[in-house]
Amino acid sequence: MKARQAKGDYGHVHDNAAMARKVEEGVPVLDVVEFGRHAGFTSEELARLIHIPPRTYARRVAEKARLKVPEGERAVRLMRVYDCARQLFVTHENTREWLNLELPALGWRTPLDFARTEQGAREVENLLGRIAHGVVT
């Protein structure tokens, strides 16, 4: 993996080849903890967003474990969507606010909820692209 980015910069999650290797090796749960700390997610929110029971997540953190492949894929997806939104909305506060808005373009669901699947995450990223280019639907 590349050298660490600046704190709170998760642009490396767009390097699909590197992320595929990292997911296959098992994403270190401490990477998720660090992301959550900078992005303002609680442990409970992170566990919910990557579909891990909170107690299991807490145990993995205590053990400094690696995530299983499906969990790692979900964690990387969350980081990627968050980073795309942050590039547009600049601050963590603005990013979190947008990710939690119920949007008509997503059937009145929040971007975080919609991004629970890979296809949903891609749609959220497409929506961010349209917003960035002034094409709001």
RAGI-V834709 format. One record per residue. N is the residue number from 1. RES is the residue in one letter. PSI is psi in whole degrees, -180 to 180 (none if undefined). OMEGA is omega as a letter, one per 30 degrees, with the letter a starting at -180 (none if undefined). Layout:
BEGIN
n=[N,N]
res=[RES,RES]
psi=[PSI,PSI]
omega=[OMEGA,OMEGA]
END
This chain:
BEGIN
n=[1,2,3,4,5,6,7,8,9,10,11,12,13,14,15,16,17,18,19,20,21,22,23,24,25,26,27,28,29,30,31,32,33,34,35,36,37,38,39,40,41,42,43,44,45,46,47,48,49,50,51,52,53,54,55,56,57,58,59,60,61,62,63,64,65,66,67,68,69,70,71,72,73,74,75,76,77,78,79,80,81,82,83,84,85,86,87,88,89,90,91,92,93,94,95,96,97,98,99,100,101,102,103,104,105,106,107,108,109,110,111,112,113,114,115,116,117,118,119,120,121,122,123,124,125,126,127,128,129,130,131,132,133,134,135,136,137]
res=[M,K,A,R,Q,A,K,G,D,Y,G,H,V,H,D,N,A,A,M,A,R,K,V,E,E,G,V,P,V,L,D,V,V,E,F,G,R,H,A,G,F,T,S,E,E,L,A,R,L,I,H,I,P,P,R,T,Y,A,R,R,V,A,E,K,A,R,L,K,V,P,E,G,E,R,A,V,R,L,M,R,V,Y,D,C,A,R,Q,L,F,V,T,H,E,N,T,R,E,W,L,N,L,E,L,P,A,L,G,W,R,T,P,L,D,F,A,R,T,E,Q,G,A,R,E,V,E,N,L,L,G,R,I,A,H,G,V,V,T]
psi=[150,165,152,140,174,152,130,0,114,30,-25,-17,-8,-4,91,-40,-46,-41,-36,-44,-44,-41,-43,-37,-22,109,125,128,-26,-25,-39,-41,-46,-46,-48,-39,-45,-37,-15,21,140,166,-40,-41,-45,-44,-46,-44,-29,14,50,133,138,-39,-38,-44,-47,-40,-43,-39,-47,-35,-3,45,177,149,149,160,-52,-36,-42,-40,-43,-38,-44,-40,-45,-47,-39,-48,-43,-46,-41,-45,-40,-33,-34,-44,-3,-61,157,-40,-48,-39,-50,-41,-47,-42,-19,6,140,116,135,-35,-17,27,33,29,160,153,-39,-41,-44,-32,16,-17,161,-42,-40,-40,-41,-37,-39,-44,-39,-42,-43,-41,-42,-41,-45,-30,10,15,87,130,none]
omega=[l,l,a,l,l,a,l,l,a,l,l,a,l,l,a,a,l,a,l,l,a,l,l,l,a,l,l,a,l,l,l,l,a,l,a,l,a,a,l,l,l,l,a,l,a,l,a,a,l,l,l,l,a,l,l,l,a,l,l,l,a,a,a,a,l,l,l,a,a,l,l,l,l,l,l,l,l,a,a,l,l,a,l,l,a,l,a,a,l,a,l,a,l,a,l,l,a,a,a,l,l,a,l,a,l,l,a,l,l,l,l,l,a,a,l,l,l,l,l,l,l,l,l,l,l,l,l,l,l,l,a,a,l,l,a,a,none]
END
